[in-house]
Amino acid sequence: MKLLTYAIIALFTILVLGCTKKNPSDVKKNNLAIIPTLETLQNDDDIIWIGEVYIDCSPNFDTYLNKDELEKVGYKDKSTYKLLKYQLSNLDSEKEYKYNNSLINKVLSNLDNLVCYKDDNLTDTYTEDELKKINSSIDTIITFDPETWAEIVQVVVNDLNPEDIKFFRTKQLLYYSKKEMMFKTKVLAIAPMQAIWKSNHIKSQFLRHEALFWLKPNVLTETPSLNHESITWATRIYRNFSLDSVEVIKGDKSFGDVLEIMMEGFRQNAGKVHVANAYDKDGNEMFEAEEIQYLGKSVDTIITFDPVDFEEIVQVVVNELEGDDIKNLRLMQDWIWNEDTKEISIVYLGFKPIIDRLDENGNFLNSGPMFTRRVGRDSQ
């Protein structure tokens, strides 16, 4: 009888453990151990270049679909996103979807559970009373006295309007691993950026952006299962930024020099390296080894004539892209909101160098990605 009792208890224990869902925050703890600190990167000989950069990311707006809306607040660089998950608690509430379908609403409605910092170095934190003031907006309204036409300036305090926040500013490390032939990023801090307006009786004029506060995101090396009920929102961001905005903090090479080192590494490891077609948005469709050998090169046939006998002269010219020709980079990141832990997690997926495309006469046609490079997909 005792043996039967022990067997039932053991079976029950196995069933309970087997049915326990793993919270995505557990994945965070496992990943944090292998994400390098700045000091580790500085001392790692494999990391030959590090830069620091501020990149504005819009997880709920698209520069193609929301162009006018974004340009009103000075956001003009290319940014697109793909919604990966949005989970409603009330399927019958259209109001809930409209209100909660953005990351900023989730952040603002959970300020009591977040540690909010005053600067991007994440040193001083805001007090509860200070956060209450932050969660309001101050508008300057200019009107005129109808009799004297004297200007009247009124300062009105309203609840913070989430619609005034179109993007988050991120502080990121961009670094290069020679062994992995890979540019990587680590997001150090993020801040919702509020649009400040000057209003009069006719129209509103955009003045500037201000960071409401800074947050420290969880940085994961892989996207956790989005099936977990605690993850209520997730989106994939594709974001261009200018390489001129990067401040180099390690290495004496330019970004272009490092890019050429990477391209040479691709050619030497063409059978192993995962370099994907530029037009595959998520970087799944690999180039063949032979295609990688000619990546960044174009072959032109130039026909001229001998000035004496007018014989046709055919010349084959190989044009090779130089690293310094790359002026912009597109990052791919997954942004995730965990409703249980009230945390933002960011996963770096890869990058796309952006090139200018020219016609046969050297005239600019358009710009676009040269290839897509994903993290962790190379053959061993």
C-alpha positions in Angstrom: 0.0 0.0 0.0 2.9 2.3 0.9 4.5 1.6 -2.4 1.3 2.5 -4.3 1.0 5.7 -2.3 4.6 6.7 -3.1 4.0 5.9 -6.8 0.9 8.1 -6.9 2.8 11.0 -5.2 5.7 10.7 -7.6 3.4 10.6 -10.6 1.5 13.7 -9.4 4.8 15.5 -8.9 5.9 14.7 -12.4 2.6 15.9 -13.9 2.7 19.2 -11.9 6.3 19.9 -12.9 5.6 18.9 -16.5 2.6 21.2 -16.8 4.3 24.2 -15.2 4.7 27.0 -17.7 8.1 28.6 -17.9 7.9 32.4 -17.4 9.8 34.4 -19.9 11.5 36.2 -17.1 13.3 32.9 -16.3 14.7 33.0 -19.9 16.0 36.5 -19.1 18.0 35.3 -16.1 19.6 32.6 -18.2 20.5 35.0 -21.0 21.9 37.8 -18.8 24.8 35.6 -17.8 26.1 35.5 -21.4 25.4 39.1 -22.4 28.7 41.0 -22.1 29.2 44.2 -20.1 31.0 47.2 -21.6 34.0 46.3 -19.5 34.0 42.8 -20.8 33.8 44.1 -24.4 36.6 46.6 -23.8 38.9 43.8 -22.6 37.9 41.2 -25.3 40.5 41.0 -28.1 37.9 39.5 -30.4 35.8 42.8 -30.1 37.9 45.1 -32.4 35.4 48.0 -32.6 32.8 49.5 -30.2 30.5 52.5 -30.8 27.8 54.2 -28.8 24.8 55.5 -30.5 21.3 57.0 -29.8 18.6 55.5 -32.0 15.0 56.6 -32.0 12.7 53.5 -32.4 8.9 53.6 -33.0 7.4 50.3 -32.0 3.8 51.3 -33.0 4.3 53.6 -36.0 5.5 53.1 -39.5 7.3 55.8 -41.6 5.4 54.6 -44.7 1.9 54.2 -43.2 2.2 57.0 -40.7 4.5 59.4 -42.6 2.6 62.7 -42.0 1.9 61.9 -38.3 5.6 61.2 -37.7 7.0 64.0 -39.7 4.9 66.5 -37.7 7.1 65.6 -34.7 10.4 65.5 -36.6 10.7 61.8 -37.1 11.8 61.2 -40.7 14.2 58.3 -40.8 12.9 54.9 -42.2 11.3 52.7 -39.6 8.9 49.8 -40.0 7.5 47.2 -37.6 5.7 43.9 -37.6 3.3 43.1 -34.8 4.2 39.7 -33.4 1.6 39.5 -30.6 -1.2 41.5 -29.1 -3.2 39.9 -26.4 -6.6 41.3 -25.1 -8.0 40.5 -21.7 -11.5 41.5 -22.9 -12.2 40.3 -26.4 -15.5 42.3 -26.6 -13.9 45.7 -25.8 -13.0 47.8 -28.8 -12.0 50.6 -26.4 -9.5 48.4 -24.7 -7.8 47.5 -28.0 -7.6 51.2 -29.0 -6.2 52.3 -25.6 -3.8 49.4 -25.0 -2.4 48.7 -28.4 0.8 50.6 -27.8 3.8 50.1 -25.7 3.7 53.7 -24.2 0.2 53.0 -22.8 1.5 49.9 -21.1 4.4 51.8 -19.6 2.4 54.8 -18.4 -0.3 52.6 -16.8 2.4 50.7 -14.8 4.6 53.6 -13.6 4.1 52.4 -10.0 5.8 49.1 -10.9 8.7 50.6 -12.9 12.1 52.0 -11.9 12.3 55.3 -13.8 15.7 57.1 -14.1 16.4 60.8 -14.6 19.3 60.3 -17.2 20.5 57.7 -19.7 23.3 56.7 -17.3 20.6 55.2 -15.1 21.9 56.7 -11.9 19.3 58.9 -10.1 15.7 57.6 -9.9 12.5 59.6 -9.8 10.4 59.6 -6.6 6.7 58.6 -6.6 5.7 62.3 -6.4 8.0 63.3 -9.2 6.5 60.5 -11.4 3.0 61.9 -10.8 4.1 65.2 -12.2 5.7 63.5 -15.1 2.4 61.8 -15.9 0.9 65.1 -16.8 1.5 67.5 -19.7 1.9 71.3 -19.7 0.5 73.2 -22.7 1.2 76.9 -23.4 -1.9 78.4 -25.0 -1.7 81.9 -26.5 -4.9 84.0 -27.1 -5.6 87.7 -27.5 -7.8 90.1 -25.6 -10.8 90.9 -28.0 -10.7 94.6 -27.0 -7.1 95.5 -26.7 -5.6 92.6 -28.8 -3.0 92.2 -26.0 -1.4 88.7 -26.0 -2.6 86.4 -23.2 -0.4 83.5 -22.3 -2.1 80.6 -20.4 -0.3 77.6 -19.0 -2.7 74.6 -18.7 -1.8 71.3 -17.0 -3.5 68.2 -18.4 -3.1 64.5 -18.1 -0.3 63.2 -20.3 -1.6 62.4 -23.7 -0.1 59.1 -25.0 -0.7 60.3 -28.5 2.1 62.9 -28.0 4.6 60.0 -27.7 5.4 58.5 -31.0 8.8 56.9 -30.3 11.3 55.8 -27.7 14.9 57.0 -27.7 17.4 54.2 -27.1 21.0 54.3 -26.0 22.9 51.4 -27.5 26.3 49.8 -27.8 27.2 48.7 -31.4 30.2 46.4 -31.5 31.9 44.0 -33.9 33.1 40.4 -33.2 35.8 39.4 -35.7 35.3 35.7 -34.8 31.6 35.7 -35.4 31.9 38.2 -38.4 29.0 40.0 -36.8 27.9 43.5 -35.7 25.9 43.3 -32.5 24.0 45.7 -30.3 23.2 46.0 -26.6 20.4 48.4 -25.6 21.6 50.2 -22.4 18.6 52.5 -21.8 15.3 53.6 -23.4 13.1 56.6 -22.9 9.6 57.6 -24.2 10.0 60.9 -26.0 7.2 63.4 -25.5 6.4 66.0 -28.2 6.2 69.5 -26.8 3.8 71.9 -28.6 3.2 75.6 -28.6 -0.5 76.3 -29.2 -2.5 79.4 -30.1 -6.1 79.9 -31.1 -5.4 78.9 -34.7 -3.0 75.9 -34.7 -0.3 74.0 -32.7 3.4 74.2 -33.5 5.8 71.4 -32.7 8.8 72.7 -30.6 10.9 69.8 -29.5 11.1 66.4 -27.8 11.8 65.7 -24.2 12.5 62.4 -22.5 9.9 61.6 -19.9 12.2 59.3 -18.0 14.7 56.5 -18.8 14.2 52.8 -18.3 16.6 49.9 -18.1 15.3 47.1 -20.5 16.0 43.4 -20.2 18.4 42.4 -22.9 17.9 38.8 -24.2 19.9 36.8 -26.7 16.8 35.1 -28.1 13.1 35.7 -28.3 11.2 33.7 -25.7 8.1 31.8 -26.6 5.4 34.3 -27.4 2.7 31.6 -26.4 3.2 32.4 -22.8 0.2 34.3 -21.4 2.4 36.8 -19.5 3.6 38.2 -22.8 0.7 40.5 -23.9 2.5 42.5 -26.6 5.5 42.0 -28.9 6.7 43.7 -32.1 9.6 43.4 -34.5 11.3 46.7 -35.4 13.3 47.4 -38.5 15.1 50.7 -38.0 17.6 52.7 -40.2 20.1 55.0 -38.6 23.1 57.1 -39.8 26.5 55.8 -39.0 27.7 59.4 -38.7 25.8 59.4 -35.3 28.0 56.7 -33.8 30.6 57.7 -31.3 33.5 55.2 -31.5 34.7 54.2 -28.0 37.1 51.3 -28.9 39.3 50.7 -32.0 41.1 53.0 -34.4 39.3 51.7 -37.5 36.4 53.3 -39.2 33.1 51.4 -39.6 33.9 51.1 -43.3 37.2 49.4 -42.4 35.5 46.9 -40.1 32.8 46.2 -42.7 35.5 45.3 -45.3 37.1 42.9 -42.7 33.7 41.3 -42.3 33.1 41.0 -46.1 36.5 39.3 -46.4 35.5 36.9 -43.6 32.4 36.1 -45.5 34.3 35.1 -48.6 36.7 32.9 -46.6 33.8 31.2 -44.9 31.3 31.3 -47.8 30.1 27.7 -47.1 29.4 28.3 -43.5 28.3 31.9 -43.0 24.6 32.8 -43.1 24.2 35.9 -45.3 20.6 36.3 -46.5 19.0 37.9 -49.5 18.5 41.7 -49.1 14.8 41.4 -50.0 14.1 38.8 -47.5 12.8 41.0 -44.7 13.6 38.6 -41.8 16.8 37.2 -43.3 15.8 33.6 -43.8 16.7 33.1 -47.5 20.5 32.5 -47.7 22.8 33.4 -50.5 24.7 30.5 -52.1 28.4 30.3 -51.4 29.2 31.5 -55.0 26.9 34.5 -54.6 28.7 35.5 -51.4 32.0 35.5 -53.2 30.7 38.3 -55.5 28.7 40.1 -52.8 29.5 43.8 -53.0 31.0 43.5 -56.5 29.5 44.4 -59.9 30.8 43.4 -63.3 30.4 46.0 -66.1 31.2 45.5 -69.8 32.6 48.6 -71.3 32.7 48.9 -75.1 35.0 51.5 -76.8 36.6 51.9 -80.2 40.2 52.1 -81.4 40.7 55.7 -82.6 42.9 54.5 -85.5 41.1 51.5 -87.1 37.8 51.9 -85.2 38.0 48.3 -84.1 35.6 47.5 -81.1 37.4 47.1 -77.8 35.6 45.2 -75.0 36.7 45.7 -71.4 35.4 44.0 -68.3 35.5 46.2 -65.2 34.9 44.8 -61.7 33.6 47.5 -59.4 34.0 46.6 -55.7 31.9 48.3 -53.0 34.1 50.0 -50.4 33.2 49.9 -46.7 33.0 53.7 -46.4 30.3 53.7 -49.1 27.9 52.4 -46.4 26.4 55.4 -44.6 23.4 53.8 -42.9 22.6 50.6 -41.1 19.2 48.9 -40.4 18.8 47.1 -37.1 16.3 44.3 -36.4 15.1 43.9 -32.8 12.2 42.3 -31.1 10.5 44.4 -28.3 8.4 42.5 -25.8 6.2 43.5 -22.9 5.7 41.1 -20.0 2.4 41.9 -18.2 3.3 39.8 -15.1 6.7 41.4 -14.4 6.0 44.8 -16.0 9.2 44.7 -18.0 10.3 45.6 -21.5 12.7 43.0 -23.1 14.7 43.7 -26.2 16.2 41.0 -28.4 18.8 41.8 -31.1 18.2 39.8 -34.3 20.6 41.2 -36.9 21.4 44.0 -39.3 21.3 45.2 -42.9 23.9 47.5 -44.4 22.1 50.2 -46.6 23.6 51.0 -50.0 22.8 53.6 -52.7 21.8 52.0 -56.0 23.0 53.8 -59.1 22.1 53.4 -62.8 24.7 52.8 -65.6 25.5 56.5 -65.7 26.1 56.8 -62.0 22.8 58.5 -61.2 21.1 57.8 -57.9 18.1 55.4 -58.2 17.3 54.4 -54.6 18.7 53.0 -51.4 18.1 49.7 -49.8 19.7 46.8 -47.9 22.8 45.1 -49.4 22.1 41.8 -47.4 20.7 40.6 -44.1 22.9 39.2 -41.4 21.2 37.2 -38.6 22.7 36.3 -35.2 23.4 32.7 -34.4 22.6 31.1 -37.8 26.1 30.2 -39.1 27.1 26.6 -39.7 29.6 25.2 -37.3 
